[in-house]
Amino acid sequence: MHRWLAVVVGIGLSLVSLTQRPAVAAAEEWGPVQQGLKVRLTIPKLRYVLGRPIKYWVDVKNESDAPKTLNPYTGLTDPLEITDAAGNHIPYRGPPYEAFYDMGPGPPIKPGETRTLTDGRDLSKDYALARPGHYTVQFRGALVGPSPVPPSNRVDMEVVEEPLTPSR
């Protein structure tokens, strides 16, 4: 009885962790390899309700045969390029660069290793998504630091008005 309970609990925990972060494995979901690094932007759904959280993840993978060291601020301030259907840039309103001055450099990324730069951050808090519409999102990359980080893949998503619910 206890073994079955452990298996059921273990399966339940696995399902919970899958809903927290989407699983992405397809190679085409990464941006191009540049100087031995490639970047993946993951947004779990393609449709969101205006004003509700829009979580995203940014991963970088070292495709080279040498360790890569990143600027410790990579991905922390204004990391995304977001445009609406007309090509208008959506402004950043998150924390300023100065908020991260006391961060030290992280360990180098080993060859073949993947490191998460942004883990479930809410882009609706950092960017002024004020209207429903279609948006294209891309991690813009970082050209400063010991190992420049390339841009990611692009993700298209839609933001809609909250659906009306019938009153009772």
N, C-alpha and C positions, 0 to 999 in steps of 0.2 A: 504494500500500500504506500509506504513512504517513498519507494523508488518511483512509482508512477506520479506521485505528487511532485517530486523533484523534477521529473521530465516535463510535466505540464507547466510548472512554474518556470523552468528554464526556457521552454518554448514561448511562454508569455513574455518573459524578459527580452527575448530576441525580437519579438514583434514590436515591443515598445521602443527598442533602440532603432529599429528600422523606420519607425514613424518620425523619430526625432531628426534623422538625417537621411536624405534620399540616397539610395545606392545607385552609383553611376559607374559603368565599366567600359562603355564603348569608346574606342580610340577617337572616333570622329567628334566626340564631345569635348575634346581638348583643343586649345589654340595651337598655333604653329610652334615648332621647336625653334628657338633662337638662342644661340650661344649655349646650347646644352640644356636649356630649361623649357618646359611647356607648362601652361596654366589652364585650369578648368574652372569655369564658373558654373555652379549648380543652383538652380532655383526650382524647388520641387514641384510647383504647379505652374500652369500656363495662364491661369485666370485667378484674379484676386478681387476682393471687395475693397473699394476705396476706404481708407482709414484703418484697415485691419493690417496686422503684421505681414510683411513679405520677407521671409527669411532667405538668406543666401549663404553659400559657402564658396571659398576660393582655395583651391589646392595648387601647389606647384610641385612638379616632378623633375628630378635631376636625371636627364637622359644621357649625360656625359659620363666619362670614366674618371672624373676628378670631383672632389668635394666642391660645393658651391656655398659661398657665404652671402647672405642677403642683408641689405640695409634693414635694421630692426624696425623701421617705421613703415616698411612696405605693406600696403593694404590697409593702413589705419585711417588715413584722412583722405577724403574725396577719392576713393579707389575706383569708382565706377564711372563710366561714360553712359549716361542714360539719355536717350532721345525719344521724342514722341513721333507719331506717324508722319508729321510734317518736317521732321528733322531738327526740331528745336531742342536745344540742350536743357535738361532739367537741372536746376541749381542744387548744389550741395549745401546743407544746413547743419551738418553734424559737428562734432568737436573739432577745434582748431589743432593744427600740427603741434603747437606748444603743449597741448595736454599730454603728449607722449614723450617729452624730453628725457625723462628719467629711465626710460627703458634701455636695458643693455642688449648687446648683440646676442642672437641665439646661436646654438651650435650649427656648424656647417651641415648642409644637406648632402648626405652620402650618395654616391652613384646608385641609381635605381630607386632611391628613396622618394616618397611623396610626403610633403609637409603641408598642413592646413594653415593658411594665412588668416582666413576669416572664417569663424565657426558659428554659423547660425545668427549672424547679425541681421537686424531689421532695416532694410533699405528704406522703408516708408518713414522711419524716424530721421534718417540722414539726408534724404532727398525730398524736394518739394513736389511730390506727386499730388497735385491739387485737383486734377480732373480725371474723369474716366477716359479711357482711350487705349490705344495700342502703343507699347513701348519696346524699345530694343535696349538691352543691357549688356555691357561688356566691362570686364576688369581692364582698366586702361594700361596696366603694366607700370613699371618704374624704371627710369633710365639712369637713376643715381645709385651709388653704392658699389660694392665690390663685384657683384654679379647682377647685371641688368636683368630685370624680369620682363618677359614679353607679355603682350596682351593675351587675353583669354579668348575662348570661343564666344560667340554672340548668342544671347537668349532673347527670344521674342515672347512677350507676355501681354496680357490684357488686364486692365483695371476697370471694374464695372461699378455702377451705383449699387448700394445695398438693395437687395431684392425686397419688394414690398411684401409684407406678410398680412394676411387677412385679419382684421380686428374681430374680436369675439365679444 
